[in-house]
Amino acid sequence: MGFEKSVAWQRHQLATMERMHRDLARYTHPVIRVVGLCGAVYLASWALVMVLGAGAWAMVVVAAVSAAALVLGAPAFVLAIGVERYARGRLEKV
């Protein structure tokens, strides 16, 4: 005997998943945006150092700030991307 989900149940499940995705997106999207902005600033700072031919101290400062941002931001970024992929995968299944 096979059971099938009714159309109303499928709509309810889809609405629940969409709501969950929206609620999680309030936390994941800012993390993704901040990491993207930090990446742009990182590239701009390296370009500035290379174009202006700054001394070794400037390269050390840029490298240190870049390493600190990477160490602090990477786990949050990976978690945010994982949550987004999971939510989108669940929405595609429904």
Secondary structure as the mmCIF struct_conf table of DSSP 4:
data_model
#
loop_
_struct_conf.conf_type_id
_struct_conf.id
_struct_conf.beg_label_comp_id
_struct_conf.beg_label_asym_id
_struct_conf.beg_label_seq_id
_struct_conf.end_label_comp_id
_struct_conf.end_label_asym_id
_struct_conf.end_label_seq_id
HELX_RH_AL_P HELX_RH_AL_P1 VAL A 7 LEU A 52
TURN_TY1_P TURN_TY1_P1 GLY A 53 GLY A 53
HELX_RH_AL_P HELX_RH_AL_P2 ALA A 56 LYS A 93
#
